[in-house]
């Protein structure tokens, strides 16, 4: 393609990773087009906010109905463009979005309602304070290819229902899914300028980051996230960064081997291991290490690899060959350093260029890349430990801190371990499913990012908090408005003693409550 002045136009190509079929070629939005989209979103935002939360909720309810009616079509599109099995597209994408819509519908009004702020400082009893939550304005969203529907949809709905507008830049590998999301929201009643999709490559994402947005929500790699954070810091642009993980799974000596091994196999290979919440490091107590390995190998060999459109497929292709190369390099590095390859470790070229056999590695060590770097592929590396303390030390020995799981028959023991893990989310006797709990926040610590999406914390990221304070006695001057002196200083010392001297707390509590009553009745 070429412009009128003969300059080649950048394009992105949507390809089915299972078949190599080109689904569609799309032009990249130019820098000028990105800036124009942001400006349109800015002009549309006040009207969208003034529409009111109840009408915005009604639009989300209509969107939820449309998505429900078209769930199979949307799931098939996700499978064609991202490769994941059709069942996973239904469960981890469509169902997650339907439930996230439910959460916004049920909670947006209460969340945005003005909130009285009581206070106990006796000197401020004539004050009436309220918390207001107001939309940031234009939210830029840069979303990934591994969950091309559920990630941008949950973030977009949170922004829209709180009164913000959205400019969404999807991954260049999954543009069609993002366009389908926007189409459904537009059909539900979201105005075109309130939600816009700018298709493109990395340069398009950089243009959105540099445009006049009010906040950026980015999901992607640590190196890209760091560059975005540096660029955002130069103009104090608020950001939410979800930068992946190297999630540990801790299998304690009392764990149910059958249950835990099934959880490990699913947690490592769902979406061909291309999930930020994947089980990427598995630590197993030495007491059950060998039987656990045997169970994982047996169950992994039973998995059916193939085209995700086949409803019998368990594991689909990887998104592209470059990602597969990275997985191969980590597996070979581990083998070179002494890891045992128990199953897998080869391409399945008879299926296509992007298929890799689910792989189980034993006797791995932290010197290996597969235990340090994000793999993002169908690999389950397993390492033995001898005590709970050692398991915690190994799990926390990572630059990442997104999520973790603990497997034990003793819930109290599991939750005690969870409190000591340096991550944003811990599941006891499950993995990854936390992403499908709409009320639960999603995000990590350390290099896994900044901020949270999903649930009330995700809504909080989309608003500015404003405190409004009104004096109940506007005709009175405040005693601290100058006129300082020795007498005033002694009065203030006495007043502080009255409130905070040791032993007076109980006696003062009744007086403070009474003072508040008098203020409310206008007696002070």
Steps between C-alpha positions, in 0.01 A plus 500: 500500500618856441385848582424764238849645538664164443602423858442136598232455765577273794265208540441217743384155394266282702600135455345179628793349698368147451476510121709797390196639318493878463175618652534869417755773432435832670669841471681633806365819649746784446620727779263769375207257499578391854512861620173572321335200665611621842369849427160361394490294819579810704219699340254214550588431864300775679178402322560133572557575868192723519293214360502361854597170650157342469489549123858380462410190700202443271735507201729244664198282572409511131861418409487202734186376324651543154816315603296218649303464177821498293720305741576219256589734213728708722670187639563367151655832394729491805605144413570586136711806585670395828510122455365392838249213517137599446405388853770723649378791289155449652616454860801731537385776266124517436384383843752725675367803310136410564574482871710819498202676341283359779741642759494848345121493468456404866766722653549816291221704661612432856863553411439843344255623764631787713637371827480683833834511679461504879788622713580493872722806537308719748644816348340407165154403620345795319616350167294285265720302260412293193698281261422541130623266225535666163618343172861555398387592151659321204639157584754349261505120504776292340394134513678169423432210266478215751159601638390737224137526611485468878791731587397806294130443567527501880719811494280677244179431689651634823599822323168542320271434795686754716456771235829481312563460129739244350750478217602136469812379320486119472788267422581492129439123513138525620352815349181329381398396851540857626294633211227249583501615863460861389222403257299331774538798734401741223193289420411517868501880491856615571560797264772455239726771645463368855672172406747492212740230384828606342647202318874481459844386602740607773535847349123544528515404867782749554289768332211429738733512800628839384156642418296723731336215693428536871604150605653193337422135570762270348533122500818355355868427554724638771742677259215676319332584831819661627528715187138606540555585867799717410307684229199544729715632785621788285148644499365338818257286303333249737542139388380152580758242390440125496835360389474126527620245747704193583235352725612234750293199602584358845394138553535420871564156644135447596357597160266270308735382222222426251331837547822702510649330191183568303515863613864523396437356154204729434672801654811451287336417167173699485515733199821312405662649809453851364344652810654745744349288779639171365673257733855578387689357800387194693657416837410161649592358840762228459278254688252493210731620220532179295131398511405858414734493199352169384145638524589818309674308222213255463239776483709715264536214253121471488453857379374541143686769307342650190288767340291677762192483278494125562300470821708200606820708505656561841803708397511722194788668317724772629428846362802517266831332428706766678336409829563133431871571444519653848345190656740271314798705618395477866442126481837440336674719758339296779604170343855624450519576873376160609119516500320176408260519205217266598267565208461745215771743401440476123309683231199327353577601143242262359235727654656829390789736576360633831428176687724388787451181697409564869822452693585386852849565641631355825798585722509864389703762687482877538809541285290398199319752281181297524485582872598868468345636180136503400452200270150565365474157347394140578779408741466368857834512687496312834748531788516324837516667843548367852311744725234768490764763570703389200189504280424857602859608440500348151158641411600852607835478320372672183476846353134426429213507746168457322339190653571168667322188616535278806376140502424331831224312681534748789331826410643690797851389407445606140372843597789548742739430211302736278562791736876459455505485121609821326227512236175679424277191514527159663260213437486204736431176309432669167681709240413769244128492587538823699486686168141381461389640838369843407511628856869408540773752414756399238857626508839437650803630682869537412555479123148368445368853495316788659133539585203266472226410257170318571262545789467810715874564480472499122220757518713712734773516233255670263405791724654797676408533865388846609437610858241774555477664842227743610498693825171469687546842662601725210432817701769427757870568474729211581699539825829416323472789251786696658500693819779273624659565835588348834139461612397334173798264515399391855142446382617280214725299733204441727275408211753244374531359853122471516487286189818295513638475856540136610206357692246754376389307193200326653374810679535705184320259267160590643581870491608477137178323404298762684692779333426346162130486588499867599676595178248307290219676680665837449562564874867592471 
